[in-house]
Amino acid sequence: MGKTALVIGAGRGIGKAIALRLARDGFDLVGTASRDAASLAEVRKGTEEAGRRFTGLVFSVEDRAAAAEALTGCFGEDAPEVIVYNAGIARDNLFVFMSPEEWDAVIRTNLDGFYNTVQPLLMGMMARRSGRIVAISSASGQTGQGGQVNYSASKAGLIGAVKALAREVGRKNILVNAVAPGFIETAMTADLPREKILPLIPLNRSGHPEEVAGVVSFLCGPDSAYIQGQVLAVNGGLVM
Ligand SMILES: NC(=O)c1ccc[n+]([C@@H]2O[C@H](COP(=O)([O-])OP(=O)(O)OC[C@H]3O[C@@H](n4cnc5c(N)ncnc54)[C@H](OP(=O)(O)O)[C@@H]3O)[C@@H](O)[C@H]2O)c1
């Protein structure tokens, strides 16, 4: 396999924009979906229109065995040049009312999924002595957000994981960083009260998935070769 980027959660929203941008940057793409290969049709089409190859994998990031099987089946002992861990969900509730299911689903998807998908491929990256790993965290993980104790914990956990891993694998020429979006227009934010959120954002607008993808592209390209263990915020000034 040539220069390949793996995008975990590539079928829609921010992950889809990232996949399409990395394809335009010249990467062949492996994109994942949780349940349905059909949800990858548009990103496959866009990747192929950019002249790159697309491989779709279907597994839930919560399922450690399924993730390992799919990824090992795809890459063998090799590893992609780039891994973007983008899969994420929110199950918002005040902590006092938060159900075990709401807690577990968010931690399993947002944080355990990082282990389940990145760890099986790390040895291959280390053996090759090159790679980029980007985790999509959140402004909520930087500051904490009421009603999102589970989500904030998972996204802060990703930041900790990125920083620790950056220390472990820097000598192997593997760069590990996080991107922390603010309020980006996707299905995840469709039901949030815009009128309450926009006044908190100095740029006074929501962000577009492509604006997150551009920063991921930078972190996967030559101009970021000396950036390690950082959190790049893409939030219109929401968090400074
Ligand atoms: N939108 C924002 O304002 C915002 C802000 C900060 C951070 N983020 C983060 O950005 C990332 C993308 O969010 P988005 O806004 O694009 O949301 P979205 O449109 O809801 O997309 C969520 C993505 O995660 C994948 N996913 C969810 N559960 C999964 C599972 N169990 N196994 C595999 N994949 C799973 C989905 O794949 P399927 O479609 O196949 O289920 C989808 O690709 C998330 O990590 C989110 O927390 C978003």
PDBQT file of the ligand as one rigid body, heavy atoms in Angstrom, charges set to zero:
ROOT
HETATM    1  N1  LIG A 301     -19.636  19.092  15.390  1.00  0.00    +0.000 N 
HETATM    2  C1  LIG A 301     -19.007  19.731  16.353  1.00  0.00    +0.000 C 
HETATM    3  O1  LIG A 301     -19.310  20.881  16.684  1.00  0.00    +0.000 OA
HETATM    4  C2  LIG A 301     -17.869  19.058  17.081  1.00  0.00    +0.000 A 
HETATM    5  C3  LIG A 301     -17.178  19.828  18.018  1.00  0.00    +0.000 A 
HETATM    6  C4  LIG A 301     -16.105  19.261  18.689  1.00  0.00    +0.000 A 
HETATM    7  C5  LIG A 301     -15.736  17.961  18.427  1.00  0.00    +0.000 A 
HETATM    8  N2  LIG A 301     -16.427  17.231  17.509  1.00  0.00    +0.000 N 
HETATM    9  C6  LIG A 301     -15.990  15.860  17.283  1.00  0.00    +0.000 C 
HETATM   10  O2  LIG A 301     -15.759  15.667  15.911  1.00  0.00    +0.000 OA
HETATM   11  C7  LIG A 301     -15.965  14.292  15.589  1.00  0.00    +0.000 C 
HETATM   12  C8  LIG A 301     -16.922  14.192  14.415  1.00  0.00    +0.000 C 
HETATM   13  O3  LIG A 301     -18.160  14.738  14.819  1.00  0.00    +0.000 OA
HETATM   14  P1  LIG A 301     -19.274  15.267  13.794  1.00  0.00    +0.000 P 
HETATM   15  O4  LIG A 301     -19.696  16.585  14.269  1.00  0.00    +0.000 OA
HETATM   16  O5  LIG A 301     -18.833  15.076  12.406  1.00  0.00    +0.000 OA
HETATM   17  O6  LIG A 301     -20.458  14.258  14.186  1.00  0.00    +0.000 OA
HETATM   18  P2  LIG A 301     -21.337  13.240  13.324  1.00  0.00    +0.000 P 
HETATM   19  O7  LIG A 301     -21.762  13.848  12.048  1.00  0.00    +0.000 OA
HETATM   20  O8  LIG A 301     -22.355  12.771  14.302  1.00  0.00    +0.000 OA
HETATM   21  O9  LIG A 301     -20.305  12.050  12.983  1.00  0.00    +0.000 OA
HETATM   22  C9  LIG A 301     -19.871  11.150  13.952  1.00  0.00    +0.000 C 
HETATM   23  C10 LIG A 301     -18.902  10.185  13.327  1.00  0.00    +0.000 C 
HETATM   24  O10 LIG A 301     -18.460   9.242  14.319  1.00  0.00    +0.000 OA
HETATM   25  C11 LIG A 301     -18.689   7.934  13.820  1.00  0.00    +0.000 C 
HETATM   26  N3  LIG A 301     -19.043   7.016  14.902  1.00  0.00    +0.000 N 
HETATM   27  C12 LIG A 301     -19.884   7.258  15.934  1.00  0.00    +0.000 A 
HETATM   28  N4  LIG A 301     -20.000   6.151  16.704  1.00  0.00    +0.000 NA
HETATM   29  C13 LIG A 301     -19.210   5.200  16.132  1.00  0.00    +0.000 A 
HETATM   30  C14 LIG A 301     -18.919   3.842  16.457  1.00  0.00    +0.000 A 
HETATM   31  N5  LIG A 301     -19.426   3.244  17.538  1.00  0.00    +0.000 N 
HETATM   32  N6  LIG A 301     -18.078   3.168  15.645  1.00  0.00    +0.000 NA
HETATM   33  C15 LIG A 301     -17.542   3.761  14.553  1.00  0.00    +0.000 A 
HETATM   34  N7  LIG A 301     -17.773   5.039  14.202  1.00  0.00    +0.000 NA
HETATM   35  C16 LIG A 301     -18.615   5.750  14.982  1.00  0.00    +0.000 A 
HETATM   36  C17 LIG A 301     -19.832   8.065  12.855  1.00  0.00    +0.000 C 
HETATM   37  O11 LIG A 301     -19.841   6.973  11.965  1.00  0.00    +0.000 OA
HETATM   38  P3  LIG A 301     -21.260   6.326  11.464  1.00  0.00    +0.000 P 
HETATM   39  O12 LIG A 301     -21.947   7.402  10.689  1.00  0.00    +0.000 OA
HETATM   40  O13 LIG A 301     -20.843   5.195  10.612  1.00  0.00    +0.000 OA
HETATM   41  O14 LIG A 301     -21.986   5.917  12.715  1.00  0.00    +0.000 OA
HETATM   42  C18 LIG A 301     -19.515   9.396  12.180  1.00  0.00    +0.000 C 
HETATM   43  O15 LIG A 301     -18.568   9.213  11.162  1.00  0.00    +0.000 OA
HETATM   44  C19 LIG A 301     -16.496  13.636  16.866  1.00  0.00    +0.000 C 
HETATM   45  O16 LIG A 301     -15.442  13.009  17.548  1.00  0.00    +0.000 OA
HETATM   46  C20 LIG A 301     -16.997  14.816  17.661  1.00  0.00    +0.000 C 
HETATM   47  O17 LIG A 301     -16.995  14.541  19.044  1.00  0.00    +0.000 OA
HETATM   48  C21 LIG A 301     -17.494  17.742  16.836  1.00  0.00    +0.000 A 
ENDROOT
TORSDOF 0
